[in-house]
Amino acid sequence: MVRLPLTPAEVERGQRLGALLRQARGCRSMLDVALAAGISPETLRKIESGRVATPAFPTIAAIADILGLSLDAVWAEISQPERAGEGRPVLPVARPALYAS
């Protein structure tokens, strides 16, 4: 299967996603976040650097979960270029627990 080249908009959205995840990760190590999300540190590094502009949905869902971000919040932040870089902190969005302890 041949993958089509990414559009400039997709590349830009991937860069915004990477910046959002780096900001949300804060002082947590890349290794800790990656392992908690069940992905390799190299995959997280590539996503955060924008080298993987269109990561798989389960990958982003796992990272967002570990960082305490809702997928709605992630999409809202990365899908509107005019919102990027406004200097607003990325705050985790409270979500109901999926599993009761």
N, C-alpha and C positions, 0 to 999 in steps of 0.2 A: 504494500500500500504506500502510495506516494503522498507525503504531507505537503499541502500547499504552503507557500511562504506566508508568514504573518503580515498582516497589514500594519501600517504605522500606528494605528489606533490600538491594535492588540499589543504591540510592543510597549507603547506608553502605559497601557493599563497594567501590563506585567511589571513595569517599573514602579508604578504606584502601589501595586500589591506588595512588592518586595519592601518598599519603604514603610508601608503600614505594618507589616509583620515585624520588621526590625524595631520600629518604634514600640510596638506592643510587647515585644520580647523584653525590652528594657535591659536590665542588668543580668537577666538570666542567660546562662551560657547557651550557645547554639547546640552544643552536644546534649545538654539536659532537655531542651525543648524538643529536639529531633527524636531522641530516644523515647521520650514520653509520648510523642505523637506516632511512634512506630515507623518512622522514616529514617533514612540515613542522614547524618550531618551534611554530607555532600549535597543531597537533594535540597535540604533547607538552605544551604549556602547559595545554590544556584537560583532558587526561587527568590531569596532576599536580594540577590545581586541583579535580578532581572534576566538572567541567562535562560531561565525557563519561564517564558512569558505566559504560557497557558497550561499550568499544572492541572493534573487530574482533580476532579471534584472531591473524591474521598481524601486526597492528600490535603487539600485546603481545609476541608471540614475537620480533619484530625488536628491540624495545626491551630485552627481557630478555637477548637474546643480546649486545647491545652492552654492557650493564651487568654481564655475567658471572653472571646469575642463571638458575637452572634454572626451567622453568615449574612443576615440582612445588613448588619452594620458594615461588614467587610465589603459587600457589594455596593452599598451606598457610598462608601469612601472611595472605591476604585473606579466606579463607573462614570463619575462626573469630573472631567478634567478641571473645571473651574473651581472645584472644591479642594483639589489637592494643593497642599502647601499653604493652607490658610493659617497654619500655626496652631490649629486646635489640637489639644491632646486627644489621643485615642483612648477612650475609656471603655473598659469591658462592659458589656451589656448583660444585666442580670438575666439569667435564663432559668426556667424551672428545671429541677433535677430530673434526669431521665430515669434514674434508678433509685429507688428508696433503699437506704441502708438498714 
